[in-house]
């Protein structure tokens, strides 16, 4: 079992951020690191320009799937400002949904919110099984 701290995963996510100025905004300023169930670390960076956005989480998940894995133990995304300061950011709606759809067990994925705090993905998707209550 790999013993990796939140801060180590945050640092790995920050390591892939290689932002550059495009027009009036930063491009490639968000990085992601995830730890798979098989204890492999996958990294991704966002590619965003205007309305075209490919999230860092999607890139990391794509790398994981390319390697034949689907279960995520932990995931973190970070934004680095133009001065290099790192901020942990939770995955937004589409990325939360992709984590869930990649593998149902990912509802128990630890989403890192800071070096000392995590929440389960299902806490960020409070109505993930509302339809079961309708039966």
N, C-alpha and C positions, 0 to 999 in steps of 0.2 A: 504494500500500500504506500502510495506517495503521500508524504506529509508536506504540503505546501501551504504557506500562510496566505491570508488575503492580500497582505502587502506584496508578497512575491508575485502573485498573479496580477495585481495592479501594476507592478513594475514591468512585467512582461507585456501587458497591454500597452503601456506607455512607450515601450521600446520600439513599437512598429509605427508610431505616429511620425510621419515625415511631411508635415504640412507645408504648403506653399500658398502664396497669395495669388488668387485668381479673381480678377476684377476687384470687387469690394469685400470679398470674404476669403476665408481659409478653405483650402481643399485638402482632403486626407488628414483631417485634424482629430479624428476619433479612431481609437484602437480598441481591439477586443482580444481577450485571452479566455480560453475555456479549458477546463480539465475534464477529460472524458472518463467514462466509467472504467476504461482500461488504463487509466492514469497517463494518457498522452495529452500533451498540451498543444492546442491549435490556436493560431493567431490570425487576425484579420484586421484590415484597415478600411475605413469608409472611402468611397469615391463619390463625392457629391459636387454637383455644379448646378446651381439653379434648382429646377424641379427634378432633375435626374439625380437620384440618390441610390447608392448601393451601400447598405449599412455594414459596419465593421462586424457586427454579430453574424450577419448573413455570410460574409466572407469566411469567418472562422468556422461556422457550421458547415459551409460548403467544403472546406478543407477536411473536416472531420468525416463527412459523408464520403468524400473521395477516397479516404482510407478505410472505408467499410464500417465505420462506427456511427452510432445513432444516439447513444445515451450520454447525457452531460451531467457531471457531478456538480461543477461550479462554473460560473461564467461572470465576467466583469467587462464593462466597457468604460473607457475613459476619454475625456476630452482634454486636449492640451491647448491652452490659449497661446496667443502670439508672443508671449513672454516665456513660454515653456512651463507654466504652472499647470499641474495635473488635477483634474476634477473627475471623480467617479460619477457616472451617470447610469441610471437604471435603463434597461432596454425599453423602447417605446412599443406601442401596440403591435405593429406588424412583426417586430422581432420577437416579442413575447409569444405571439401566435405561432411563428415558425419554430421556436424552441419546443412548444407543445406538440405541434404537428409532426415534428421529426421523430418523436417517440413519446407515447403516452406517459411512460415512467418519468419523463422530464418535468412533469408537474412538481416533482420533488427536488428539482435542481435548486441548488443554493445560488441565489443571485446576490452578488457582493454589492453592498451599498457603501461601505467604507472599510478601513482596515480592521475594524472590530465588529462589523454588523453584516449579517446576511438575512435574507428572507427566502422562503420557498417560492418558486414560480407561481404556484397555485394561490399564494397570498396576493400576487399582483394581477391575478385573473380570478377575482372573487366569484364570478358567476360561470366558471368554466363548465359546470355540470348542471346548470339550472334546469335543463330539459328533463333530467331524471326526476325532478320534483313534480313535473307536469304529468307523469304517468299515473 
